[in-house]
Every structure is written in C-alpha cells, then in structure tokens.
C-alpha cells in the first residue's frame, strides 16, 4: 500500500522549504519535477539529471545534490537569457 503524502511531506514542498532527512527515490524525483519515472531513468542513463547512486539494486538521490543540480540548471538558464 502506498503512503499518502500530505502537502507538508510531498517532495516538492520539502525541496522548496528544506532538505528532507532521507534519500530520495526515482518516484520522488519524478514527482518533484513532474515528469514520468521513465524520464528520470533516461536522465540517469544520459547523465543529464540529478546525480544518483545505487544501494544494491535501488537508485537513491541525495537531496542536497538534487538541490545543487537545480541551482546549477537555474544559473545556466539565467546566463543564457
């Protein structure tokens, strides 16, 4: 049974307000960026998305690195404008 996320615990809210105290899953990343989970896996394969790491057969994302990745993308976008 899937856990029901409240607005206070949703990954998008957590990333904007503060860093969560757990590693993020591909489902969390897909929810944060509002993209399909397949897109998250494609980003990882092409090495263009937030950096992830393996824990056994599972992929996890450090929220601090996700935040850094987003900041980097925003800076690139601002410089291009």
TIKOLTI-105044 format. One record per residue: x, y, z of N, C-alpha, C in turn; residue number from 0; residue in three letters. Coordinates in nm, 4 decimals. Atoms other than C-alpha are relative to their C-alpha. Last residue first. Layout:
[[X, Y, Z], [X, Y, Z], [X, Y, Z], NUM, ALA]
...
This chain:
[[0.1046, -0.1003, 0.0285], [1.8816, 3.4722, -2.1126], [0.0581, 0.1359, -0.0304], 80, UNK]
[[0.0379, 0.0106, 0.1411], [2.1585, 3.2123, -2.1408], [-0.1015, 0.1088, -0.0390], 79, UNK]
[[-0.1125, -0.0488, 0.0809], [2.3130, 3.3177, -1.8097], [-0.0352, -0.0005, -0.1475], 78, UNK]
[[-0.0093, -0.1453, -0.0175], [1.9775, 3.2825, -1.6340], [0.1117, 0.0590, -0.0849], 77, UNK]
[[0.1133, -0.0600, 0.0682], [1.9229, 2.9315, -1.7745], [0.0074, 0.1530, 0.0089], 76, UNK]
[[-0.0248, 0.0131, 0.1445], [2.2699, 2.8194, -1.6711], [-0.1096, 0.0710, -0.0770], 75, UNK]
[[-0.1076, -0.0936, 0.0346], [2.2112, 2.9550, -1.3197], [0.0315, -0.0034, -0.1488], 74, UNK]
[[0.0563, -0.1347, -0.0045], [1.8748, 2.7767, -1.2933], [0.1053, 0.1034, -0.0376], 73, UNK]
[[0.0850, -0.0184, 0.1188], [2.0306, 2.4498, -1.4059], [-0.0586, 0.1408, -0.0055], 72, UNK]
[[-0.0881, -0.0063, 0.1170], [2.3072, 2.4814, -1.1433], [-0.0816, 0.0234, -0.1282], 71, UNK]
[[-0.0649, -0.1322, -0.0043], [2.0547, 2.5574, -0.8687], [0.0895, 0.0194, -0.1209], 70, UNK]
[[0.1031, -0.0971, 0.0380], [1.8524, 2.2507, -0.9689], [0.0590, 0.1410, -0.0031], 69, UNK]
[[0.0267, 0.0190, 0.1431], [2.1636, 2.0320, -0.9564], [-0.1020, 0.1021, -0.0500], 68, UNK]
[[-0.1140, -0.0568, 0.0714], [2.2632, 2.1720, -0.6161], [-0.0208, -0.0091, -0.1508], 67, UNK]
[[0.0117, -0.1448, -0.0156], [1.9136, 2.0939, -0.4798], [0.1128, 0.0716, -0.0752], 66, UNK]
[[0.1136, -0.0381, 0.0853], [1.9349, 1.7397, -0.6190], [-0.0164, 0.1516, 0.0047], 65, UNK]
[[-0.0491, 0.0014, 0.1378], [2.2821, 1.7049, -0.4645], [-0.1108, 0.0360, -0.0985], 64, UNK]
[[-0.0910, -0.1136, 0.0137], [2.1494, 1.8134, -0.1229], [0.0540, 0.0076, -0.1431], 63, UNK]
[[0.0764, -0.1234, 0.0204], [1.8543, 1.5738, -0.1601], [0.0895, 0.1231, -0.0150], 62, UNK]
[[-0.0260, -0.0835, -0.1167], [2.0914, 1.2784, -0.2088], [-0.0730, 0.1320, -0.0220], 61, UNK]
[[-0.0501, -0.1337, 0.0291], [1.9311, 1.0568, -0.4704], [0.0185, 0.0750, 0.1310], 60, UNK]
[[0.0363, -0.1026, -0.0977], [1.8713, 0.6833, -0.4499], [0.0681, 0.1304, -0.0381], 59, UNK]
[[-0.0612, -0.1300, 0.0256], [1.8674, 0.4052, -0.7085], [-0.0507, 0.0968, 0.1061], 58, UNK]
[[0.0828, -0.1200, -0.0055], [1.7886, 0.0511, -0.5900], [0.0809, 0.1264, -0.0277], 57, UNK]
[[0.0637, -0.0155, 0.1312], [1.9559, -0.2760, -0.6920], [-0.0833, 0.1270, -0.0094], 56, UNK]
[[0.0424, 0.1305, 0.0519], [2.2022, -0.2699, -0.4037], [-0.0585, 0.0192, -0.1383], 55, UNK]
[[-0.0028, 0.0707, -0.1272], [2.2082, 0.0917, -0.2935], [-0.0552, -0.1377, -0.0340], 54, UNK]
[[0.0641, 0.1288, -0.0239], [2.2958, 0.2616, -0.6177], [0.0172, -0.0433, 0.1451], 53, UNK]
[[-0.0938, 0.1067, -0.0335], [2.3718, 0.6292, -0.6626], [-0.0793, -0.1262, 0.0318], 52, UNK]
[[0.0530, 0.1013, -0.0900], [2.2015, 0.9305, -0.8138], [0.1072, -0.1036, 0.0287], 51, UNK]
[[-0.0816, 0.1205, -0.0195], [2.3227, 1.2512, -0.9713], [-0.0635, -0.0933, 0.1022], 50, UNK]
[[-0.0660, -0.0027, -0.1304], [2.0445, 1.4895, -1.0727], [0.0795, -0.1286, 0.0210], 49, UNK]
[[0.0891, -0.0333, -0.1106], [1.9753, 1.4683, -1.4427], [0.0755, 0.0092, 0.1305], 48, UNK]
[[0.0382, -0.1412, 0.0101], [2.1961, 1.4829, -1.7506], [-0.0915, 0.0436, 0.1141], 47, UNK]
[[-0.0781, -0.0782, -0.0960], [2.3945, 1.1598, -1.7176], [-0.0307, 0.1497, -0.0103], 46, UNK]
[[-0.0711, -0.1016, 0.0786], [2.2330, 1.0101, -2.0319], [0.0902, 0.0883, 0.0863], 45, UNK]
[[-0.0748, 0.0700, 0.1046], [2.1337, 0.6918, -1.8414], [0.0840, 0.0981, -0.0818], 44, UNK]
[[-0.1126, 0.0700, -0.0641], [2.0364, 0.8957, -1.5351], [0.0870, -0.0686, -0.1052], 43, UNK]
[[-0.0978, -0.1008, -0.0445], [1.8249, 1.1340, -1.7411], [0.1227, -0.0676, 0.0598], 42, UNK]
[[-0.0684, -0.0462, 0.1214], [1.6576, 0.8351, -1.9106], [0.1043, 0.1065, 0.0350], 41, UNK]
[[-0.0962, 0.1039, 0.0377], [1.5787, 0.6836, -1.5680], [0.0772, 0.0392, -0.1266], 40, UNK]
[[-0.1050, -0.0012, -0.1035], [1.4179, 1.0105, -1.4550], [0.1068, -0.1032, -0.0338], 39, UNK]
[[-0.0851, -0.1153, 0.0303], [1.2256, 1.0275, -1.7834], [0.1151, 0.0086, 0.0997], 38, UNK]
[[-0.0866, 0.0406, 0.1106], [1.0924, 0.6751, -1.7243], [0.0946, 0.1124, -0.0397], 37, UNK]
[[-0.1169, 0.0667, -0.0580], [0.9606, 0.7953, -1.3876], [0.0974, -0.0457, -0.1094], 36, UNK]
[[0.0142, 0.1445, -0.0206], [0.7306, 1.0307, -1.5764], [0.1284, -0.0600, 0.0574], 35, UNK]
[[-0.0302, 0.0731, 0.1229], [0.7852, 1.4032, -1.5181], [-0.0252, -0.1488, 0.0266], 34, UNK]
[[0.1249, 0.0231, 0.0723], [0.6514, 1.6420, -1.2548], [0.0246, -0.0582, -0.1390], 33, UNK]
[[-0.0125, -0.0667, 0.1295], [0.9994, 1.7544, -1.1448], [-0.1237, -0.0175, -0.0885], 32, UNK]
[[-0.0554, -0.1344, -0.0181], [0.9396, 1.6762, -0.7767], [-0.0004, 0.0766, -0.1317], 31, UNK]
[[0.1045, -0.0847, -0.0576], [0.7132, 1.3795, -0.8545], [0.0480, 0.1443, 0.0163], 30, UNK]
[[0.1040, -0.0179, 0.1022], [0.9636, 1.2170, -1.0893], [-0.1098, 0.0924, 0.0512], 29, UNK]
[[-0.0574, -0.0910, 0.1005], [1.2398, 1.2753, -0.8335], [-0.1031, 0.0274, -0.1094], 28, UNK]
[[-0.0051, -0.1343, -0.0582], [1.0273, 1.1180, -0.5580], [0.0495, 0.1018, -0.1022], 27, UNK]
[[0.1386, -0.0486, -0.0056], [0.9483, 0.8163, -0.7774], [-0.0059, 0.1416, 0.0575], 26, UNK]
[[0.0380, -0.0470, 0.1341], [1.3206, 0.7797, -0.8537], [-0.1442, 0.0509, -0.0054], 25, UNK]
[[0.0137, 0.1101, 0.0950], [1.3736, 0.7576, -0.4765], [-0.0255, 0.0575, -0.1396], 24, UNK]
[[0.1170, -0.0005, 0.0876], [1.5011, 1.0323, -0.2469], [0.0038, -0.1183, -0.0954], 23, UNK]
[[-0.0335, 0.0016, 0.1412], [1.7447, 0.9849, 0.0405], [-0.1278, -0.0132, -0.0818], 22, UNK]
[[-0.0128, 0.1341, 0.0577], [1.6135, 1.0822, 0.3805], [0.0435, 0.0124, -0.1453], 21, UNK]
[[-0.0998, 0.0734, -0.0776], [1.6179, 1.3836, 0.6122], [0.0113, -0.1449, -0.0460], 20, UNK]
[[0.0543, 0.1105, -0.0785], [1.4412, 1.6048, 0.3606], [0.1117, -0.0739, 0.0722], 19, UNK]
[[-0.0388, 0.1300, 0.0529], [1.6071, 1.9325, 0.2601], [-0.0603, -0.1109, 0.0855], 18, UNK]
[[-0.1222, 0.0482, -0.0640], [1.4154, 2.2458, 0.3459], [0.0327, -0.1362, -0.0586], 17, UNK]
[[-0.0057, -0.0500, -0.1367], [1.1233, 2.4546, 0.2182], [0.1314, -0.0363, 0.0684], 16, UNK]
[[0.0082, -0.1455, -0.0057], [1.1477, 2.4202, -0.1589], [0.0238, 0.0526, 0.1404], 15, UNK]
[[-0.1157, -0.0557, 0.0692], [1.2729, 2.0610, -0.1587], [-0.0012, 0.1519, 0.0055], 14, UNK]
[[-0.1195, 0.0208, -0.0797], [1.0220, 1.9572, 0.1071], [0.1211, 0.0639, -0.0661], 13, UNK]
[[0.0051, -0.0911, -0.1144], [0.7270, 2.1086, -0.0744], [0.1287, -0.0097, 0.0801], 12, UNK]
[[-0.0117, -0.1366, 0.0510], [0.8139, 1.9323, -0.3998], [0.0047, 0.1009, 0.1142], 11, UNK]
[[-0.1379, -0.0352, 0.0372], [0.8837, 1.6022, -0.2200], [0.0157, 0.1426, -0.0503], 10, UNK]
[[-0.0209, 0.0226, 0.1427], [0.5384, 1.5981, -0.0566], [0.1414, 0.0428, -0.0377], 9, UNK]
[[-0.1000, 0.1041, 0.0213], [0.5622, 1.5837, 0.3225], [0.0245, -0.0293, -0.1472], 8, UNK]
[[-0.1211, -0.0280, -0.0775], [0.3871, 1.9117, 0.4133], [0.1103, -0.1023, -0.0262], 7, UNK]
[[-0.0744, -0.1112, 0.0597], [0.1324, 1.8775, 0.1312], [0.1301, 0.0300, 0.0743], 6, UNK]
[[0.0700, -0.1244, -0.0298], [0.0390, 1.5358, 0.2719], [0.0768, 0.1128, -0.0653], 5, UNK]
[[-0.0815, -0.1158, -0.0319], [0.1693, 1.2239, 0.1090], [-0.0898, 0.1193, 0.0279], 4, UNK]
[[0.0637, -0.1226, 0.0458], [-0.0343, 0.9056, 0.1251], [0.0843, 0.1176, 0.0461], 3, UNK]
[[0.0211, -0.0997, -0.1046], [0.1908, 0.6053, 0.1648], [-0.0636, 0.1239, -0.0600], 2, UNK]
[[-0.0797, -0.1226, 0.0106], [0.1430, 0.3392, -0.0993], [-0.0338, 0.0949, 0.1143], 1, UNK]
[[0.0838, -0.1165, 0.0000], [0.0000, 0.0000, 0.0000], [0.0890, 0.1238, 0.0000], 0, UNK]
